[in-house]
Amino acid sequence: MVDGPEHVKKLTLPQLQELAAEIREDLISVLARNGGHLGPNLGVVELTLALHRVFNTPRDKFVWDVSHQCYVHKLLTGRKNRFPAIRQTGGLNGFALRTESEHDCYGAGHAGTALSAALGMAAARDKRGTDENIICIFGDAALTNGISYEALNNISQTTKKFIGILNDNEWSIAKNVGAISNYLNKLITNPHYNKLSRDFQSFLRRLPKGALALKLAHKAEEGFKGAITEVGLRQTGSLVDADGRGGYGSPIIFEEMGLRYLGPINGHDLPLLISTLEFAKTCDHPIVIHILTQKGKGFEAAIKFPEKFHGTGPYDMNTGDSLPAKAGAPPNYQDVMGQTLVKLCQKDNTLVGITAAMPSGTGMKHLEKAMPDRYYDVGIAEEHAVIFAAGMTTMGFHPVCAIYSTFLQRAYDCLHHDICLQNLPVIFCMDRAGLSANDGPTHHGLFDIAYLRCLPNVIAMAPKDEDELVDMMFTATHQNHPTFIRYPRGAAEGVPIKDQPQLLEIGKAEVIQNFSNNGKRKVALFGLGPLNTLARKAAAELAAEGYDCAIINPRFTKPLDAGTHEFFGKAADVVVTLEDHALMGGYGSAVLELFSEKGVTTTVVRIGWPDQFIEHATTQDELRRKYGLTVENTVAKVKAQFGEATAKVTRLIEVA
Ligand SMILES: Cc1ncc(C[n+]2csc(CCOP(=O)(O)OP(=O)(O)O)c2C)c(N)n1
């Protein structure tokens, strides 16, 4: 067993290869139970071993883009014992986390941040005059992201010592898209370039240890570099390729940006990786090493289905099959969204669908399959997706952008400047609004109500179930304003979906149950989105204990239904708001603001997420229990308002 990175340095090559096989077994067996990013991690086993062989963390820094591929790094940095509980309550986080280990120098979960963060570290190192190695590991899909280019543009003028590793497996979550992906492919398959690269690699491979040899290698690399600048990547001889795209007559894009470029090299060839990294370590110029890896290497099902095994739920270790869904289980929200969009597109030819590299996660794959000419995957490029949608809207189209709540944060300025300021009627379907329990704080979507409700022109809604999601999508297609629909990850409520969706009145809440005016103490429960279920259950318990409860489905967080809120606010003895969102700035805050304006003085009990980043856990329910988003706590808090707290109740309030 390898306890720490120092052990990796003591192993012989065959032992390292044995360790690679053991790591793959660990990954496959643990993730079969816990789910997680299997394919990406199986692809970087040799790379991670080579990195720990050549460099010394925590002094040297590994910055992983997204960091979903850092499980192997976790296994090699003293966390093997905790690995079986990765992504589970109290267990390791599925991403790099500074608070988890000194070997995790930078936390992430969103794509495209690694090059900038690593360059910042390199600049800081240069400023303080130390000599740590900063190594940034980024995937080919990171090159669909704008921030990556902002960093690349800035590297050569900032530092002389920077190692980038481009881990190219041709896949994002789905197949990678765009011109850069074509470019990398041309680079990989160019015969002239490859011959030169191979010659240099075999030279590196044969290089004996020692400073003199490395000096020699640098000389050889200069010659290699001179030769590649003369090799255009054009293979067809014409200015434009057969597919109509540019012929990429220029040589290597990284070289053009002032970085040395080495590769492409086989990212599973451990000795070659080690000698290349040894070489890179002594470079006095920023360098990018382009390695080719296979996503899912070592597990047949993951190789065959790279998209499914990018981030998978539990599966059968022998077959790779997902655990069977329970008969009659409700559909996932993402599929309801995707299937509804197909139906809406069939009736309205101005509608199009846009995803930022998440066709399966958002359900956009349904549109891709049914109407590929109405579907756009723009890569991991949320800002571009939003502005691209804005542009289409100005030409009479009605784009539906499906982006997770957490990733839409990336495009906040675009929402403000391009969408809301121009009042463009783009429809945003925000999946994973609420918790993404296994993933944790980088992926929880707990802030969108707050970040949207301050922007003028916004219509923001939250369905209580899948039928209402369909109504809201249908309603959104009739609006002349930016429209946002937030809904949670995973299974919907299991209600039937009407054949013909209903046009909802904008800014009108749904009163599910009015007061019965039976003379008992009145509680008005406003349950937003999925927490409407919780409101109904709490109301049932309260009614059993002698309260007169009204239940309201607010539907809109903007515009808020001022009339309904004011009416029930004034009629009730206690108002309860329930939301799957941060309390700070959320729906309950909006209600308090409204009450203050209208002079409603009734006490408001707000149930939602506290002002802290919520950790990961095995299930959403565990976190809801811990933070008091439960029927029990709702009932307890209401009773406390009437001086009816019991000992048990008081404890629950403290937890919340
Ligand atoms: C801003 C943002 N958008 C979307 C995602 C979802 N996402 C996670 S990993 C990934 C693909 C990463 O592909 P690549 O960088 O090539 O690494 P690979 O998994 O292929 O090794 C995407 C789109 C994200 N993490 N961050």
The ligand as an ORCA input file, in Angstrom:
! r2SCAN-3c Opt
* xyz 1 1
  C     -18.166     25.831    -15.701
  C     -18.465     24.366    -15.846
  N     -19.326     23.940    -16.776
  C     -19.592     22.633    -16.904
  C     -18.997     21.719    -16.097
  C     -19.360     20.242    -16.183
  N     -18.187     19.446    -16.560
  C     -17.473     18.768    -15.653
  S     -16.206     17.940    -16.318
  C     -16.624     18.427    -17.863
  C     -15.838     17.946    -19.050
  C     -14.385     17.999    -18.815
  O     -13.714     17.522    -19.941
  P     -12.142     17.564    -19.963
  O     -11.676     18.840    -19.337
  O     -11.674     17.298    -21.342
  O     -11.715     16.408    -18.976
  P     -11.980     14.842    -19.063
  O     -13.131     14.544    -18.175
  O     -12.252     14.477    -20.490
  O     -10.722     14.237    -18.557
  C     -17.743     19.256    -17.840
  C     -18.385     19.845    -19.024
  C     -18.116     22.206    -15.117
  N     -17.518     21.397    -14.251
  N     -17.862     23.522    -15.026
*
